[in-house]
Amino acid sequence: MGSRIGVIGTGYVGLTTGACLAHLGHQVVCADVVPERIERLSRADVPILEAGLDELVAEGLRSGQLRFVLGAEGAVADAEFVYLCVQTPQGADGSADLTFIQTAAAEIGPLLESEAIVINKSTVPVGSTRVVEQALGRADVSVVSNPEFLREGSAVHDFLHPDRVVIGADDQGAAIRVAGLYLGLAAPLQVTDPASAETIKYASNAFLATKISYVNAIAAVCEAVGADVNDVVLGMGYDKRIGEAFLRPGPGWGGSCFGKDIRALGRIAEEAGYDFDLLKGVINVNEEQFERVAEKVVRRAGGDVEGVTVAVWGLTFKARTDDLRDSPSLEIVRRLRARGARVQAYDPAVPRSSEDDRLTGIELFDDPYAACAGASVLAVLTEWDEFKWLDFDKVGEAMASPRVVDARNLLDRAALVRRGFELEGIGRA
Ligand code: UGA
């Protein structure tokens, strides 16, 4: 018998959480304040690209386990558990802005059932469980921290097959009740205090970003000494203490989480009197990486891109998502355009008709070959699988000169060289 659950916020985290909990057999009502979003979701029209999510939303709506409502009230009334999944954007000083979460908590406080449990999934600074408790103003309601570790693009998989479930609670009874919601999952369960749970989230994201900046720095060394970073990572990854995951060199890390969370962790440390210098290095390496990739393109174009057409494949911050937030690709495109390049871009998740402001000044194409027409260099910036299988003879014919900067080390170098391409990757000759 499932539990009655309300979910506040239908962004990536809220929607995935709601749909997966319904799939696990719970009775879930998801609320949002945007009428159009609720209207679309209610007819199983999922507004984000997320593998498996369409199916789960449709399944939940069909079975009646999942519903969408406008405004928190309809999700909270009657709920034994209420998940807070609202955004915590970066404030002006780098710290996380808690306005949304405080507003949501203040709104639902008077509406909650007695003895309900509020579960916070938003990424919040250490100590925010207390902030939520205060905003709720309910002595009978426990607040539990339950951070999410969902990667966009594989969020459904990550929810249903987690490496761990972390529950931060002062009240052991509440922790046990929340643990019961995840009984269907085969994962280690860690019960800890709220401050530790909140720290686990920040420490994990910052560590992952550190791994990527580390490998990008190693890639720079590889280029200088004539080593191949792919082989270096393979050799490092065999060591179980290191592991090969999250050591793919690339154009730098991006997305809506890493930059925000690493800066928030830096602020938390600073406020606690600790200068977390390592994190500053991680951010610097990342910003240098954008520049290093832009430089590669400029060099391949002969040292100047003023008036030069550059083709770009991949605009999203990584493959299998349509999310453009903090995309390294857009950062690199911005740098190329600032030097006078004309950018023609193709991304399987970004249609030509897209009116997103972040794409202003980029000529969009619905066809990867058309995006290459007359281009002096092609920059591959997102690791969409389909790029590997394109017809490179056709690409070469379309381009003014067959030169590629492969910022994801995605393409088959030997095959391209055979076809007469000049190819430059990351961290390899
Ligand atoms: C990240 C974390 O991986 C999730 O565990 C976490 O829950 C989520 O943030 C969050 O805080 O909500 P996400 O931002 O969706 O997930 O994307 P990742 O798959 O982590 O990739 C982040 C960036 O790192 C992307 O730009 C990606 O291209 C880059 N990356 C990743 C690399 O350059 N190399 C790698 O080896 C891995």
Residues whose N, C-alpha, C, O or C-beta is under 5 A from the ligand:
A	BS01	UGA	E148 F149 L150 R151 E152 I212 F246 L247 R248 P249 G250 G252 W253 G254 G255 S256 C257 F317 K318
